[in-house]
Amino acid sequence: MRRRTVLLLLVFLLFIAAIIIGAVYNIVYVLLFTTALFLLLLSYYSLLLVAGLYNRIKMERAPTPSLESYPGVDILIPAHNEGVVMKETIEAMVSIKYPGDLQIYVLNDNSTDETAEIAQIFDDTYKNVHHIQVPPGEPRGKSRVLNYGLSISSNKYYCVYDADNQPEPDALIKLVATAEQNEQSAGAVGYVRTMNESANWLTRMISIEFQVFQLLMQSGRWQLFKTGSLTGTNMLVKRSVIDELGGYDPYAIAEDAELTLRITQNGYYLPIVPDSITWEQEPETLSVYVKQRTRWLQGNLYIVEKTLLEPGYFRGKLIVHSVHQLMVYVIFWLFLIVSYVWFILGILDIFAVQYSYPLLFIWYLSYIIYTAQLFAAQATQRTFTPINVFISVIMYFTYAQLFTYLFIRSSIRYIKAKKNQQVIGWDKTARFKSK
């Protein structure tokens, strides 16, 4: 495995070297290649956007299916030092309206703050709330905690909520009603909204990003390919499916994305339910945001490695997810590197780009499509405000440009951990008291 990883790294470095040499000696071919590649990416995401808009309009007109009887559901809430938000989270859970058997498990992962005390109060008050002390173990992280939660619960479905989530009362019933419509459904996936959107510009940008990439793009993939992606929270899964797949991969820190691939690989569906809504906190400071997204990116790099090195990831509907992973975390990043190489070589006066029109065309088109996506998402969610419009106009130059820094930071840490044969640690997102 390590030999193949080194080989892939060498291929990547040779590709970058070829781009640089080509840029120095024949910029025309580099321009043509990267222009065609990036236009393909833009076309794909534009197609997803249109399909997502169509799906949202169609879903708004469709009533929520009703069932004669509702199967049992276990809510699993992984919690490590979540005392700041624990009370509000469990209050939201016990307010869920569900006509079937509903058991709520607070999976206390060796917390050292007041998480245990708060969870125990609800355990003593409500018959269906259970405060569970998760035994210590390795590797640390959400996957191991969820595997333990599955071992001590038994209902037909389980639903995961992060410890800072406040689902709307009808969120669960919509997930279950949708999942029960098709025997091949592995569960259902809801929508995550930002409760602290108005805190500052960063939280507004995160909220708008979620509206695009977790709502419209998810809806678009479901409309076109009948594939969905688990979101880590507000997600319902059949116990029989997770048992068949052998539980969560304890080494996957993007456990939702990794499980999505295995579910799709085994022929199951993950329908998207945009009207099933949970509200969660998002980072209010850049330092917390960087730590969170570094963890997410490292998790996705783990998935990219599995996609490239293990057989079976480019068959059937799984190819949609595999290609998406490569487009975002390999091809798109390579394009950014090429554009930065052009810029730096030009600044150093190593060569001057004489073919400015393709570059300007790509730049303008990228900005227009990116901003149109933001506006379209806000239109479907009815979140247009003057400040959100202004934020959308500047996001391409600010928020979107953080991706390169985050990718480089995550890649260095990931490669270093692989080289030293270290398990990548779980970096918990800091919580804060709701205002």
Secondary structure, DSSP 8 states (H G I E B T S, - for coil): -HHHHHHHHHHHHHHHHHHHHHHHH-HHHHHHHHHHHHHHHHHHHHHHHHHHHHHHHHHHHS-----SS---EEEEEEESS-TTTHHHHHHHHHT---SS-EEEEEEE-S--STHHHHHHHHHHH-TTEEEEE----SS-SHHHHHHHHHHT---SEEEE--TT-EE-TTHHHHHHHHHTT-TTB-EEEEEEEETTGGG-HHHHHHHHHHIIIIIIHHHHHHHHHS-----SSSEEEEHHHHHHTTS--TT-SSHHHHHHHHHHHTT-B--EEEEEEEEE---SSHHHHHHHHHHHHHHHHHHHHHHHHSTTTTSTTHHHHHHHHHIIIIIHHHHHHHHHHHHHHHHTTS-----HHHHHHHHHHHHHHHHHHHHHHHHHHT---HHHHHHHHHHTTTTTTHHHHHHHHHHHHHHHHHHTT--------------
